[in-house]
Amino acid sequence: MAKNVLFEIGLEELPARFIDDAQTQLENKTINWLEEKRISYTSIQTFSTPRRLAILIQGMDENQATIEEEAKGPAIKIAKDKDGNWTKAAIGFTRGQGKSVEDIYTNDINGTTYIFVKKVIEGKPVTEILPEFKSIIETIQFGKNMRWGEQSMRYARPIRWLVALYDNEVIPFEIAGVHTSNTSFGHRFLAASVTITNPLAYKEQMKDNFVIVDSKERENLILQGIKQVENQEKFSVPVDEDLLEEVKNLVEYPTVFVGSFEEEFLELPEQVLITSMKEHQRYFPVKSQEGELLPNFVGVRNGDNDNLVTVIKGNEKVLRARLSDAQFFYEEDQKNSIEFYQEKLKNVVFQEKLGTIHEKVNRVVRISKKIAEVLHVKESDKEHIIRAAEISKFDLMTNMVNEFTELQGIMGEKYARIFGEDEAVAVAIKEHYMPTSAGSNLPDTLIGSIVSVAEKLDTIVGCLGVGLKPSGSTDPYGLRRQATGILRIANERGWEIKVVDLFNIAVELFASQNIKDFDIKLVQQELHGFVQQRVAFVLKEKGIEQDIIQAITNEEIGVMSAIVQKASILSLKRNDESFKPIQEALVRVLNLSGKTTNIEVNPAYFETNSEKALYQAYEEVKTNYQTLSDKEDYEGAFKQLENLANPIHLFFAHNMVMADDEKLKNNRLALLNRIGILLNSFANLNAIEWKQHF
């Protein structure tokens, strides 16, 4: 008879950012565990709130599956002596499997005969196995862990209760001093303990006690509540998906409400208002049907409708205080000048060995100027680039950014306009922080792109030079993210500068700075591998296979846009069945081209028309390939290489490469070596695992 099983881990409030991942881990680990334990079931459903993680397993069999296994023993020559009797090795093998020599049979594997026995592994009752589920709970990983009391166990938050039920029976085990039972707890303020006697009733019982355990249901309730107030109030609530994800994991019983603030606060920059509401209070900003910000907000209460008016007033009071502070900071900041804030940067340390932010800005100016020169940027843009770099960090010293750190760059753009800076410069101040994450938006302008890359180059090269290399999950200066940003910008902009040369701009600057404890040799050692890993990451994010990534990145890292285009072309070819004949021809050349370093081909030694035809085809393809590559038409360039396939097939059909005549052999190998060099100038095609895909 099938049974139902419930496990619930009761905790102090979990950080919202941990919950979805922990729920996914719980589900995946449980599925793998049940498979490993040979326990059948019909369905699994997971639940989560800020105070609990839970999983319901329905239709579980009462016993493990019984299986029959084949056990392989020693080779027959070891299992039998010269007289044909079973040896101690054979007898010991069968005894170890719970069998006797009478159960032995033989099979051949790769030409060798081995002895085998079949054994039946009886399934145990699942009641004997289910207490082992504690290992699943103990191995859930969180972004940050803690210890509590006298416990040695580390977990995101202290475990306060454990529910473990096999139908109505408690599954006995203990974790960190907490023993399993059938007692859960409802909403912290609206309910008390809950006795669960049937796993299938769990979801409804918790709802009766003001806990919506299904996170998707909580999300839908929030969206329904927002839609309802939109209809009532005739305004629009743009739903930020990240904020929605967070809010649903902050509450167990969501109730949507609408609050307001004074219209005078609308004179503040819109981003200040939105940041105050979203980042600090977890409110949804409200807009008119025309898209203008309104003096309202939508919040989500963790509870029911009781005393909701009082709750709204409390939230309004908190927001009013924060906006009043913002208004004061905004007015005070405008009483000074950019130069005033620039001077303050001299007193703020960027990194102990790399100096102040003021010194960092000076380096960024020089790197930006050099990049602009290499890219042949027009003079007017170059002036804007230098000015944007010079004042890129001034807003860090303003009251507003000191209080609302999320507004760095945003307030820089706003204040730059107020202080009379050129529009292009103002925009670049905001854009130089972009991208802020691996997949977020890139700068829209050339000026912002160059200053962004310069700032990131300074940070990466500087940190590597003083030994601050990322390790494992530790990357306090975000060097990986910033390197990825550089590569994405270079690719998007189509900059015709090798990645290694881009980084060398910063390396050469630091080498001339005579910074104490800066190790130029360390940078040069670390930089290639570090950047190579980031290039691989960017390509992997684009769906490029690992062997093609290796083919593209195993030599010097060239122009990023070319790397991405070439990788995409090879990925398509690698998975195209019709490319097989061409691939076979090219790979055949590559397999032989490495047998010589000679590239001197003497046409006088050609004996067959196919040799002459291949040489002529090579000369023509080489010229066309180079022309198309110079124009960055890599698809056309690779098609030129494909044109060599038929001449190659004819060459191998009518010529013996490894001829007895040394002159003929060396001449043919030299021709193949030339072609191989041309093929590998596109990428290291030898690194691609072609054959396993056809």
ZAMARGU-4260 file (C-alpha; in steps of 0.2 Angstrom, whole numbers, plus 5000, padded with zeros to 4 digits):
<rodrens>
0) 5000/5000/5000 | 5007/5017/4995 | 5011/5030/5009 | 5013/5048/5010 | 5028/5057/5018
5) 5031/5074/5024 | 5047/5083/5030 | 5047/5101/5036 | 5062/5111/5043 | 5057/5125/5054
10) 5069/5139/5055 | 5072/5157/5061 | 5068/5169/5047 | 5079/5164/5032 | 5086/5178/5021
15) 5074/5180/5006 | 5089/5177/4994 | 5092/5160/5001 | 5075/5152/5000 | 5072/5148/4982
20) 5089/5140/4980 | 5087/5130/4996 | 5070/5124/4990 | 5077/5118/4973 | 5091/5109/4982
25) 5079/5100/4994 | 5069/5094/4979 | 5084/5088/4969 | 5093/5080/4983 | 5077/5071/4988
30) 5074/5064/4970 | 5092/5058/4969 | 5091/5051/4987 | 5075/5041/4983 | 5083/5035/4967
35) 5099/5029/4976 | 5089/5021/4989 | 5077/5012/4976 | 5061/5020/4984 | 5047/5022/4971
40) 5035/5036/4973 | 5021/5045/4962 | 5025/5063/4965 | 5035/5076/4974 | 5030/5094/4979
45) 5041/5106/4989 | 5036/5121/4999 | 5045/5136/5007 | 5042/5152/5017 | 5054/5163/5027
50) 5052/5151/5042 | 5051/5134/5034 | 5057/5122/5020 | 5046/5107/5017 | 5044/5092/5005
55) 5029/5081/5002 | 5032/5064/4994 | 5016/5055/4988 | 5013/5037/4984 | 5029/5030/4992
60) 5031/5011/4991 | 5032/5003/5008 | 5048/4994/5003 | 5064/4997/4993 | 5064/4989/4976
65) 5072/4971/4976 | 5085/4970/4962 | 5095/4957/4954 | 5114/4961/4951 | 5127/4953/4941
70) 5144/4953/4951 | 5160/4951/4941 | 5174/4940/4948 | 5192/4936/4943 | 5197/4930/4926
75) 5194/4911/4923 | 5213/4908/4923 | 5214/4914/4940 | 5197/4906/4946 | 5203/4889/4941
80) 5219/4880/4944 | 5228/4869/4931 | 5217/4854/4935 | 5201/4863/4932 | 5197/4865/4951
85) 5190/4882/4958 | 5204/4891/4967 | 5203/4901/4983 | 5200/4917/4973 | 5184/4910/4966
90) 5178/4902/4982 | 5182/4919/4991 | 5173/4929/4978 | 5157/4918/4978 | 5157/4918/4997
95) 5158/4937/4998 | 5143/4938/4987 | 5133/4926/4997 | 5134/4912/4984 | 5144/4896/4981
100) 5154/4890/4966 | 5139/4881/4960 | 5132/4898/4955 | 5146/4903/4944 | 5144/4906/4926
105) 5157/4914/4913 | 5156/4928/4900 | 5170/4935/4889 | 5175/4954/4890 | 5187/4960/4877
110) 5193/4943/4873 | 5196/4938/4892 | 5184/4926/4901 | 5178/4931/4918 | 5167/4922/4931
115) 5151/4930/4937 | 5137/4926/4949 | 5120/4934/4950 | 5113/4940/4967 | 5097/4946/4973
120) 5097/4961/4984 | 5081/4961/4994 | 5072/4978/4997 | 5071/4984/5015 | 5055/4992/5023
125) 5056/5011/5020 | 5053/5014/5038 | 5071/5008/5041 | 5078/5020/5028 | 5068/5036/5030
130) 5077/5041/5046 | 5093/5043/5035 | 5084/5058/5026 | 5092/5069/5040 | 5107/5069/5029
135) 5098/5078/5015 | 5093/5092/5027 | 5110/5093/5034 | 5118/5095/5017 | 5108/5109/5010
140) 5120/5123/5006 | 5117/5142/5009 | 5126/5158/5004 | 5131/5161/5022 | 5130/5150/5037
145) 5130/5152/5056 | 5132/5142/5072 | 5120/5144/5087 | 5120/5139/5105 | 5133/5126/5108
150) 5129/5117/5092 | 5144/5113/5080 | 5132/5112/5065 | 5132/5127/5053 | 5116/5132/5044
155) 5109/5148/5037 | 5098/5150/5053 | 5094/5140/5069 | 5083/5125/5066 | 5068/5127/5078
160) 5057/5112/5074 | 5057/5096/5063 | 5042/5088/5056 | 5044/5070/5049 | 5029/5060/5045
165) 5026/5043/5037 | 5007/5044/5035 | 5003/5047/5053 | 5019/5040/5061 | 5033/5051/5066
170) 5050/5046/5057 | 5063/5047/5072 | 5079/5057/5070 | 5087/5072/5077 | 5097/5087/5071
175) 5106/5099/5081 | 5097/5094/5097 | 5080/5096/5088 | 5070/5080/5088 | 5057/5076/5074
180) 5038/5076/5079 | 5021/5080/5070 | 5021/5098/5077 | 5023/5112/5066 | 5020/5131/5069
185) 5008/5143/5060 | 5011/5162/5057 | 5022/5169/5071 | 5009/5182/5077 | 4992/5175/5070
190) 4993/5156/5075 | 5001/5144/5087 | 5007/5126/5086 | 4999/5115/5073 | 4998/5096/5075
195) 4999/5087/5058 | 4992/5069/5057 | 4991/5068/5038 | 5004/5074/5026 | 4991/5077/5012
200) 4982/5089/5024 | 4998/5099/5027 | 4996/5113/5014 | 4978/5117/5020 | 4981/5115/5038
205) 4995/5128/5037 | 4984/5140/5027 | 4971/5138/5041 | 4985/5145/5052 | 4989/5159/5041
210) 5004/5152/5032 | 5004/5150/5013 | 5017/5137/5011 | 5017/5137/4992 | 5028/5151/4986
215) 5020/5152/4969 | 5003/5154/4977 | 5010/5168/4988 | 5017/5176/4972 | 5000/5175/4963
220) 4991/5182/4978 | 5003/5197/4978 | 5000/5199/4960 | 4981/5198/4962 | 4982/5211/4976
225) 4992/5223/4965 | 4979/5220/4951 | 4965/5224/4962 | 4972/5240/4969 | 4976/5245/4951
230) 4958/5243/4946 | 4952/5252/4962 | 4964/5267/4961 | 4965/5268/4942 | 4984/5269/4942
235) 4998/5257/4936 | 5010/5247/4947 | 5026/5242/4936 | 5030/5225/4944 | 5049/5222/4946
240) 5052/5204/4945 | 5067/5204/4957 | 5057/5214/4970 | 5042/5202/4968 | 5054/5187/4970
245) 5060/5195/4986 | 5044/5200/4993 | 5036/5184/4991 | 5050/5176/5002 | 5048/5189/5015
250) 5030/5185/5020 | 5020/5169/5025 | 5003/5177/5023 | 5003/5191/5010 | 4991/5206/5011
255) 4993/5220/4998 | 4990/5238/5004 | 4992/5256/4996 | 5001/5270/5005 | 5005/5288/5000
260) 5017/5302/5003 | 5018/5321/5001 | 5018/5327/4983 | 5032/5339/4987 | 5044/5324/4987
265) 5040/5321/4969 | 5053/5336/4966 | 5067/5323/4970 | 5074/5314/4956 | 5063/5299/4951
270) 5077/5286/4954 | 5079/5293/4972 | 5061/5290/4976 | 5061/5273/4968 | 5077/5267/4977
275) 5070/5273/4993 | 5054/5263/4990 | 5061/5247/4982 | 5078/5245/4990 | 5075/5251/5007
280) 5056/5248/5011 | 5052/5234/4998 | 5038/5244/4991 | 5032/5244/4973 | 5032/5262/4966
285) 5016/5268/4958 | 5014/5277/4941 | 4999/5286/4932 | 4992/5278/4916 | 5004/5291/4907
290) 5019/5284/4916 | 5022/5298/4928 | 5027/5293/4946 | 5013/5296/4958 | 5014/5300/4977
295) 5009/5282/4981 | 5016/5265/4985 | 5011/5247/4986 | 5017/5237/5000 | 5014/5219/5006
300) 5010/5215/5024 | 5015/5198/5032 | 4998/5196/5040 | 4979/5198/5037 | 4968/5213/5035
305) 4966/5217/5054 | 4972/5234/5059 | 4978/5237/5041 | 4975/5256/5042 | 4987/5257/5057
310) 5000/5247/5047 | 4998/5258/5032 | 5001/5274/5043 | 5016/5266/5051 | 5024/5262/5033
315) 5020/5280/5027 | 5029/5287/5042 | 5044/5277/5039 | 5045/5282/5021 | 5041/5300/5025
320) 5057/5300/5036 | 5068/5292/5023 | 5062/5304/5009 | 5064/5319/5021 | 5082/5314/5023
325) 5084/5312/5004 | 5077/5329/5001 | 5089/5337/5014 | 5104/5328/5006 | 5099/5333/4988
330) 5098/5351/4993 | 5114/5351/5003 | 5124/5342/4989 | 5120/5356/4977 | 5128/5369/4988
335) 5145/5363/4984 | 5154/5360/4967 | 5162/5345/4958 | 5179/5351/4963 | 5174/5351/4981
340) 5169/5333/4980 | 5184/5329/4969 | 5196/5336/4983 | 5188/5324/4996 | 5193/5309/4985
345) 5211/5312/4991 | 5206/5306/5008 | 5197/5290/5003 | 5207/5274/5001 | 5203/5263/4987
350) 5215/5249/4992 | 5229/5250/5004 | 5243/5246/4992 | 5235/5255/4977 | 5231/5272/4985
355) 5216/5283/4986 | 5201/5284/4975 | 5209/5301/4968 | 5224/5291/4963 | 5213/5278/4955
360) 5204/5291/4945 | 5220/5298/4938 | 5225/5281/4932 | 5208/5279/4924 | 5210/5295/4915
365) 5226/5290/4907 | 5220/5272/4903 | 5204/5280/4895 | 5215/5292/4885 | 5225/5278/4878
370) 5210/5267/4873 | 5203/5282/4864 | 5219/5284/4854 | 5220/5266/4850 | 5202/5266/4844
375) 5205/5282/4834 | 5191/5291/4843 | 5187/5308/4836 | 5194/5323/4845 | 5178/5330/4852
380) 5173/5313/4859 | 5191/5311/4867 | 5188/5327/4877 | 5172/5321/4884 | 5180/5304/4888
385) 5194/5312/4898 | 5182/5324/4907 | 5170/5309/4911 | 5185/5299/4918 | 5191/5314/4928
390) 5174/5317/4937 | 5168/5299/4937 | 5169/5296/4955 | 5165/5313/4962 | 5147/5308/4968
395) 5154/5296/4980 | 5158/5310/4992 | 5140/5317/4991 | 5128/5315/5005 | 5115/5307/4994
400) 5127/5293/4989 | 5134/5291/5006 | 5116/5287/5012 | 5110/5278/4997 | 5125/5269/4990
405) 5114/5261/4976 | 5113/5278/4968 | 5132/5280/4964 | 5133/5285/4946 | 5115/5289/4945
410) 5117/5304/4956 | 5133/5308/4947 | 5124/5309/4931 | 5110/5320/4939 | 5122/5332/4948
415) 5134/5333/4933 | 5119/5341/4923 | 5115/5352/4937 | 5133/5358/4938 | 5133/5362/4920
420) 5143/5347/4913 | 5140/5341/4895 | 5126/5329/4892 | 5138/5316/4885 | 5149/5317/4901
425) 5134/5316/4913 | 5128/5300/4904 | 5145/5292/4904 | 5147/5295/4923 | 5132/5283/4926
430) 5137/5271/4912 | 5155/5269/4918 | 5148/5257/4932 | 5139/5246/4919 | 5137/5232/4917
435) 5133/5229/4936 | 5132/5210/4934 | 5137/5197/4922 | 5121/5198/4911 | 5115/5216/4914
440) 5114/5231/4902 | 5130/5238/4894 | 5134/5256/4891 | 5124/5264/4877 | 5137/5277/4872
445) 5155/5275/4866 | 5161/5288/4879 | 5153/5278/4893 | 5160/5261/4886 | 5178/5268/4886
450) 5178/5275/4904 | 5169/5259/4910 | 5182/5248/4902 | 5196/5259/4909 | 5190/5259/4926
455) 5188/5240/4926 | 5205/5238/4919 | 5213/5248/4933 | 5204/5238/4946 | 5209/5221/4939
460) 5227/5224/4935 | 5229/5234/4951 | 5222/5220/4962 | 5231/5206/4953 | 5247/5216/4955
465) 5246/5216/4974 | 5241/5198/4975 | 5222/5200/4976 | 5218/5186/4965 | 5200/5178/4966
470) 5200/5161/4973 | 5185/5149/4974 | 5170/5159/4978 | 5180/5173/4985 | 5181/5189/4974
475) 5179/5204/4985 | 5183/5217/4972 | 5172/5208/4959 | 5187/5205/4947 | 5178/5191/4937
480) 5162/5201/4935 | 5172/5216/4929 | 5183/5206/4917 | 5167/5199/4909 | 5160/5217/4908
485) 5176/5222/4898 | 5174/5207/4886 | 5156/5210/4883 | 5158/5229/4879 | 5173/5225/4868
490) 5162/5212/4858 | 5147/5223/4857 | 5157/5238/4851 | 5167/5228/4839 | 5183/5235/4845
495) 5197/5230/4834 | 5210/5228/4848 | 5216/5212/4855 | 5210/5208/4872 | 5228/5205/4878
500) 5233/5223/4871 | 5218/5231/4880 | 5224/5224/4896 | 5242/5228/4892 | 5237/5247/4892
505) 5234/5246/4911 | 5249/5234/4914 | 5261/5247/4906 | 5253/5261/4916 | 5256/5252/4932
510) 5273/5247/4927 | 5277/5266/4925 | 5269/5271/4942 | 5282/5263/4954 | 5268/5258/4966
515) 5275/5250/4982 | 5272/5231/4982 | 5265/5230/4965 | 5272/5215/4956 | 5272/5217/4937
520) 5279/5199/4935 | 5264/5192/4945 | 5252/5202/4934 | 5259/5195/4918 | 5259/5177/4925
525) 5241/5178/4931 | 5233/5189/4918 | 5233/5177/4903 | 5224/5163/4913 | 5212/5174/4922
530) 5206/5183/4905 | 5206/5166/4896 | 5194/5159/4910 | 5183/5175/4907 | 5183/5173/4888
535) 5177/5155/4891 | 5163/5161/4903 | 5157/5173/4890 | 5157/5160/4876 | 5149/5147/4888
540) 5135/5159/4891 | 5132/5160/4873 | 5130/5141/4872 | 5147/5137/4864 | 5153/5120/4868
545) 5168/5117/4879 | 5180/5110/4865 | 5176/5124/4854 | 5180/5136/4868 | 5197/5128/4870
550) 5200/5129/4851 | 5197/5147/4851 | 5206/5152/4867 | 5221/5141/4869 | 5232/5153/4860
555) 5234/5172/4862 | 5217/5180/4865 | 5213/5191/4850 | 5199/5203/4846 | 5184/5199/4856
560) 5171/5201/4842 | 5181/5190/4831 | 5182/5176/4845 | 5163/5176/4847 | 5160/5176/4828
565) 5172/5162/4825 | 5166/5152/4840 | 5148/5153/4834 | 5153/5148/4816 | 5162/5132/4823
570) 5148/5128/4834 | 5136/5128/4820 | 5148/5117/4809 | 5151/5105/4823 | 5133/5101/4824
575) 5129/5101/4805 | 5128/5083/4798 | 5131/5090/4780 | 5148/5097/4786 | 5155/5080/4789
580) 5164/5077/4772 | 5172/5094/4774 | 5177/5091/4792 | 5185/5074/4787 | 5195/5083/4774
585) 5201/5096/4785 | 5205/5085/4800 | 5215/5073/4788 | 5226/5087/4784 | 5228/5093/4802
590) 5233/5075/4807 | 5247/5075/4795 | 5253/5093/4795 | 5261/5092/4812 | 5273/5079/4805
595) 5285/5092/4798 | 5290/5110/4802 | 5295/5113/4784 | 5284/5125/4774 | 5295/5126/4758
600) 5285/5119/4744 | 5293/5116/4727 | 5280/5115/4713 | 5293/5106/4702 | 5292/5091/4713
605) 5273/5089/4709 | 5269/5072/4700 | 5250/5072/4699 | 5237/5085/4693 | 5229/5083/4711
610) 5245/5090/4719 | 5245/5104/4707 | 5226/5107/4710 | 5228/5107/4729 | 5242/5119/4729
615) 5233/5131/4717 | 5218/5130/4727 | 5228/5134/4743 | 5236/5149/4735 | 5219/5156/4730
620) 5210/5152/4746 | 5224/5160/4756 | 5223/5176/4747 | 5204/5177/4748 | 5204/5171/4766
625) 5215/5185/4772 | 5205/5198/4762 | 5189/5192/4771 | 5197/5191/4788 | 5203/5209/4786
630) 5186/5214/4783 | 5180/5204/4798 | 5169/5193/4787 | 5173/5177/4796 | 5159/5167/4789
635) 5165/5171/4772 | 5183/5167/4777 | 5178/5150/4784 | 5169/5146/4768 | 5185/5149/4759
640) 5193/5136/4770 | 5179/5124/4765 | 5183/5126/4747 | 5199/5116/4750 | 5189/5100/4755
645) 5187/5093/4737 | 5205/5096/4732 | 5210/5088/4748 | 5200/5073/4745 | 5207/5071/4727
650) 5224/5074/4733 | 5223/5059/4746 | 5214/5048/4733 | 5229/5050/4720 | 5244/5053/4731
655) 5254/5043/4744 | 5260/5056/4756 | 5273/5046/4765 | 5281/5041/4748 | 5298/5031/4748
660) 5305/5046/4738 | 5311/5058/4752 | 5309/5073/4741 | 5291/5069/4736 | 5287/5065/4754
665) 5294/5081/4761 | 5286/5092/4748 | 5269/5084/4751 | 5271/5086/4770 | 5276/5104/4768
670) 5261/5108/4757 | 5249/5100/4770 | 5259/5109/4784 | 5255/5126/4775 | 5237/5121/4773
675) 5237/5116/4792 | 5244/5133/4797 | 5230/5142/4787 | 5217/5131/4795 | 5223/5134/4812
680) 5224/5153/4810 | 5205/5152/4811 | 5206/5142/4827 | 5215/5127/4834 | 5203/5115/4824
685) 5213/5100/4831 | 5205/5104/4848 | 5187/5101/4842 | 5180/5084/4845 | 5172/5082/4828
690) 5170/5064/4826 | 5160/5060/4841 | 5146/5070/4834 | 5144/5061/4818
</rodrens>
